[in-house]
Amino acid sequence: MDDDAHRSAGAAGEAEAWTVLAHLISGPLLYGGLGWLVDRWLGTKPVFVVVGILGGMGLALYLVWFRYGAHDRRPPSASHDAGHAE
């Protein structure tokens, strides 16, 4: 029975890892592509492509940090059992 729980926890962690990877790849691709379209429309050098790739990576990192980061985890000193010795 413990093997089933361990296997499902491992599968959930693997799914989260693939989701993070998808965000980190799709963000720069999407915004870099939008920057490429803007560059073609304005006739500029690849200025907006670079801005789009960097902005997409920044937004992807922020999204990963916001969804899976440590903001929802309590530090050990903040737990309600801390300081209660038995």
C-alpha positions in Angstrom: 0.0 0.0 0.0 2.9 2.4 0.7 4.2 1.6 -2.7 1.0 3.0 -4.3 1.2 6.2 -2.3 4.9 6.6 -3.1 4.3 5.9 -6.8 1.4 8.5 -7.0 3.4 11.1 -5.1 6.3 10.5 -7.6 4.0 10.8 -10.5 2.6 14.1 -9.2 6.1 15.5 -8.8 7.0 14.4 -12.3 3.9 16.1 -13.7 4.9 19.3 -11.9 8.4 19.1 -13.3 7.1 18.7 -16.8 4.7 21.6 -16.3 7.6 23.8 -15.1 9.7 22.8 -18.1 6.8 23.6 -20.4 6.4 27.1 -18.9 10.1 27.8 -19.1 10.1 26.8 -22.8 6.8 28.3 -24.0 7.2 31.7 -22.3 10.3 32.8 -24.3 9.1 31.2 -27.5 5.7 32.9 -27.3 7.0 36.4 -26.4 10.0 36.0 -28.6 7.6 35.2 -31.5 5.5 38.2 -30.7 8.6 40.3 -30.6 9.6 38.9 -34.0 6.2 39.9 -35.4 6.6 43.4 -34.0 10.1 43.7 -35.5 8.8 42.7 -38.9 5.8 45.1 -38.6 8.0 48.0 -37.7 11.0 47.0 -39.9 13.4 47.1 -37.0 16.4 45.0 -36.2 15.7 42.1 -33.7 15.3 44.5 -30.8 11.8 43.3 -29.8 12.8 39.6 -30.3 15.4 40.0 -27.6 13.0 42.0 -25.4 10.3 39.3 -25.9 12.6 36.4 -25.1 13.9 38.1 -21.9 10.4 39.2 -20.9 9.0 35.8 -21.6 11.7 34.1 -19.5 11.1 36.6 -16.7 7.4 36.0 -16.8 7.8 32.2 -16.9 10.2 32.3 -13.9 7.7 34.5 -12.0 4.8 32.1 -12.8 6.8 29.1 -11.7 7.9 30.8 -8.5 4.3 32.0 -7.8 2.8 28.5 -8.4 5.4 26.2 -7.0 7.6 28.5 -4.9 8.0 28.7 -1.2 5.4 31.4 -0.6 2.8 28.8 0.5 5.2 26.9 2.9 5.5 27.9 6.5 8.9 28.1 8.1 9.3 25.6 10.9 9.1 28.4 13.6 5.7 29.5 12.3 4.0 26.1 12.8 1.4 25.9 15.5 3.2 23.1 17.3 6.5 25.0 17.7 7.4 25.8 21.2 5.0 23.2 22.7 7.2 20.6 24.4 5.5 17.4 25.7 
